């Protein structure tokens, strides 16, 4: 079986009307083995570093990476490995937790919009605006604590509609929205939680709430399916990334961003100020003959 380049079309959801998580494998290696994946990730990282510079130079588009997944799905590791070559000056990561402080009384998308990338930048939401239709849906008391009523008819459908329109608005502003769901199995999650418990260097990651949330696996699955069904569009599709093999997931995350960057067809910027550039070059070269 030959390895595929880029994220296969079968993993992209542009119409969520018939979407079911159970239709997607969690252990798909997309034709790669671990060794070839590591080589390919390095190639992706090198290429993305070049294209990020062009993205900044042109300043015509921004990229928002939305990274979601069950606990232990590997979101942090994917960021560390897949985006390791990006320049921090044009790259930032934000994690949205339960609204607190000024955000508690604001609308759901207020704090999200503040952290959206400018044109020329790449931003990653490691847990995103979707938490307001995921953890908040599984734990509706979080919503009630903010003075809202989740039992209002159509409450969740309206929230999902707001997200869909928000993402459409971003795309109209030349912000490309790349949505990645790291799809892990319950069995693999169990292994990773046990590893946290048995390895001293990983114990800090464990919280008793991990097990409490694991018991709500069916509720989270239902919430994710509803979210993807309502927000998968041709403008902002979802990519269902098999995450049982960390190395395979990291590769597909890297290839997904590289695919976006290459799709922008960013060429080396033209030397619009060529005369000024030549003058600057000649000035600097002339300094070489001067004595200190």
C-alpha positions in Angstrom: 0.0 0.0 0.0 1.5 3.3 -1.1 1.5 6.3 1.2 -0.9 9.1 0.4 0.2 12.7 0.3 -2.0 15.3 2.0 -5.2 14.6 3.9 -7.3 12.1 1.9 -10.6 13.4 0.7 -12.4 10.6 2.5 -11.4 12.3 5.8 -12.8 15.7 4.8 -16.4 16.6 5.7 -17.9 19.4 3.6 -21.5 18.4 4.2 -22.4 17.2 7.7 -26.0 16.1 7.0 -25.1 12.4 7.1 -22.0 12.6 9.3 -21.4 9.9 11.9 -18.1 9.5 13.8 -18.5 5.7 13.7 -18.0 5.9 9.9 -14.4 7.0 10.5 -11.6 4.7 11.7 -9.4 5.8 14.6 -6.4 3.7 13.6 -6.0 4.6 9.9 -2.3 5.0 9.1 -3.1 6.4 5.6 -0.4 4.2 4.0 2.5 5.4 6.1 4.7 3.7 8.6 6.3 5.4 11.6 9.7 5.9 10.0 8.3 7.4 6.7 6.0 9.6 8.7 8.8 11.2 10.7 10.6 11.9 7.5 7.6 13.4 5.9 6.8 15.6 8.9 10.3 17.1 8.7 9.7 17.8 5.0 6.4 19.4 5.8 7.9 21.6 8.6 10.7 22.8 6.3 8.2 23.7 3.5 5.8 25.4 5.9 8.6 27.6 7.3 9.2 28.9 3.8 5.5 29.5 3.0 4.9 31.1 6.4 7.4 33.8 5.4 5.6 34.4 2.1 2.2 34.5 4.0 3.6 37.3 6.2 5.1 39.1 3.2 1.9 39.1 1.2 -0.3 39.9 4.1 -3.4 38.9 2.1 -4.6 35.8 4.0 -4.6 34.5 7.5 -5.0 30.9 8.7 -7.0 29.7 11.7 -6.4 26.1 12.8 -9.2 24.8 15.0 -7.9 21.7 16.9 -10.5 19.6 18.8 -10.6 16.1 20.2 -11.4 14.0 23.2 -9.0 14.1 26.2 -5.6 12.5 25.4 -6.3 12.7 21.7 -2.9 14.3 21.2 -3.6 18.0 20.5 -0.6 19.3 22.4 1.8 16.8 20.8 0.4 17.6 17.3 1.2 21.3 17.9 4.7 20.6 19.1 5.6 18.3 16.2 3.6 19.5 13.2 4.1 23.2 13.8 7.6 23.2 15.2 9.2 25.1 12.4 6.8 28.1 12.4 8.1 31.5 13.4 6.5 32.6 16.7 6.3 36.2 15.4 3.5 35.2 13.1 2.1 32.2 15.0 0.2 31.9 18.2 -1.8 29.3 20.1 -4.8 30.0 22.3 -6.8 27.6 24.5 -10.4 28.5 25.4 -11.6 27.2 28.7 -14.7 28.1 30.7 -15.4 31.8 30.3 -14.2 33.8 33.3 -13.6 37.4 34.1 -14.8 39.9 31.4 -15.7 37.0 29.1 -18.2 35.6 31.5 -20.7 38.3 30.7 -19.8 38.8 27.1 -21.2 37.0 24.1 -19.7 33.6 23.3 -17.7 34.7 20.3 -16.3 38.0 21.8 -13.1 36.5 23.2 -12.7 34.2 20.2 -12.8 37.0 17.7 -10.1 38.9 19.6 -7.7 36.0 19.1 -8.4 35.3 15.4 -5.3 35.7 13.2 -4.6 38.9 11.3 -3.9 38.5 7.6 -0.4 37.3 7.3 -0.6 35.2 10.5 -1.4 31.7 11.6 -3.3 31.0 14.8 -4.2 27.7 16.5 -7.1 27.3 18.8 -6.2 24.3 21.0 -9.8 23.8 22.2 -11.8 26.5 20.6 -15.1 28.2 20.2 -16.5 24.7 19.9 -16.2 24.2 23.6 -19.3 26.3 23.9 -21.3 23.5 22.1 -19.3 20.6 23.5 -18.3 20.7 27.2 -21.0 23.3 27.8 -23.6 21.0 26.2 -22.4 18.0 28.3 -22.3 20.2 31.4 -25.2 22.7 30.9 -24.8 24.1 34.4 -21.8 26.0 33.0 -24.3 27.8 30.8 -26.7 28.5 33.6 -23.8 29.9 35.7 -23.5 32.6 33.0 -27.2 33.6 33.3 -28.3 31.8 30.1 -30.9 29.1 29.8 -29.8 26.0 27.8 -33.3 24.6 28.0 -34.7 27.4 25.7 -36.1 25.8 22.5 -33.4 25.8 19.8 -30.7 27.0 22.1 -28.0 24.7 20.8 -29.1 24.9 17.2 -28.8 28.7 17.4 -25.3 28.5 18.9 -24.2 26.2 16.1 -25.7 28.5 13.5 -23.7 31.4 15.1 -20.5 29.4 14.8 -21.2 28.5 11.2 -21.9 32.1 10.3 -18.8 33.3 12.2 -16.6 31.0 10.3 -18.2 32.0 7.0 -17.5 35.7 7.9 -13.9 34.9 8.6 -13.5 33.2 5.2 -15.0 36.3 3.6 -12.2 38.3 5.3 -9.5 36.0 3.7 -9.1 34.0 7.0 -8.8 30.4 6.0 -10.5 28.1 8.6 -8.8 24.7 9.0 -10.8 22.5 11.4 -9.2 19.3 12.7 -10.9 16.7 14.9 -8.4 14.2 16.4 -10.4 11.0 16.4 -9.3 8.6 19.2 -10.9 5.4 20.3 -12.1 4.8 23.9 -9.6 1.9 24.2 -6.7 4.1 23.1 -7.7 6.8 25.5 -7.7 4.2 28.3 -4.2 3.2 27.5 -3.0 6.8 27.5 -4.7 7.6 30.8 -3.1 4.5 32.3 0.3 5.7 31.0 -0.2 9.0 32.8 -0.8 7.1 36.0 2.1 4.7 35.7 4.9 7.0 34.3 6.2 9.5 36.9 7.0 12.1 34.2 3.4 12.0 33.0 1.5 11.9 36.3 1.2 15.7 36.4 -1.1 15.5 33.4 -3.7 13.3 35.2 -6.7 14.8 37.0 -9.5 12.8 38.7 -11.8 14.7 36.3 -10.3 12.6 33.4 -12.2 9.6 34.6 -15.4 11.5 35.3 -15.3 12.9 31.7 -14.5 9.5 30.3 -17.8 8.2 31.7 -19.5 10.8 29.5 -17.9 9.5 26.3 -21.4 8.8 24.6 -22.5 12.4 25.5 -19.4 13.9 24.0 -19.7 11.7 20.9 -23.2 13.0 20.4 -22.2 16.6 21.0 -19.3 16.3 18.5 -21.5 14.7 15.9 -24.1 17.5 16.3 -21.4 20.1 16.0 -19.8 18.7 12.9 -23.1 18.0 11.3 -24.1 21.7 11.7 -20.8 23.4 10.8 -19.1 21.3 8.1 -19.2 23.4 4.9 -17.3 23.7 1.7 -15.9 27.0 3.1 -14.8 25.6 6.4 -14.8 21.8 6.2 -13.9 19.4 9.0 -10.9 17.0 8.8 -11.4 13.8 10.8 -7.8 12.9 11.8 -7.3 9.2 13.0 -5.5 9.7 16.3 -4.8 6.2 17.7 -1.3 6.4 16.3 0.2 9.7 17.4 2.8 9.8 14.7 0.2 9.3 12.0 -2.1 12.0 13.5 0.8 14.5 13.7 1.7 13.8 10.1 -1.9 14.4 8.9 -2.1 17.6 10.9 1.1 18.9 9.3 0.0 17.9 5.9 -3.4 19.6 6.4 -1.7 23.0 7.2 0.8 22.5 4.4 -2.0 21.8 2.0 -3.7 25.1 3.0 -0.5 27.1 2.6 0.3 25.6 -0.8 -3.3 26.2 -1.9 -2.8 29.9 -1.5 -0.1 29.8 -4.2 2.1 32.2 -2.4 5.0 33.3 -4.7 8.1 35.1 -3.8 7.0 38.8 -3.5 7.9 40.9 -6.4 10.6 43.6 -5.8 8.2 46.5 -6.2 10.8 48.9 -4.8 13.6 47.5 -7.0 15.4 50.8 -7.4 15.4 51.5 -3.7 16.6 48.0 -3.0 19.5 48.4 -5.5 20.4 51.7 -3.9 20.4 50.0 -0.4 22.6 47.2 -1.7 25.0 49.5 -3.3 25.2 51.6 -0.1 26.0 48.6 2.0 28.6 47.3 -0.4 30.3 50.6 -0.5 30.7 50.5 3.3 33.0 47.6 2.9 35.8 49.9 1.6 35.4 52.4 4.5 37.9 52.3 7.4 36.3 51.8 10.9 
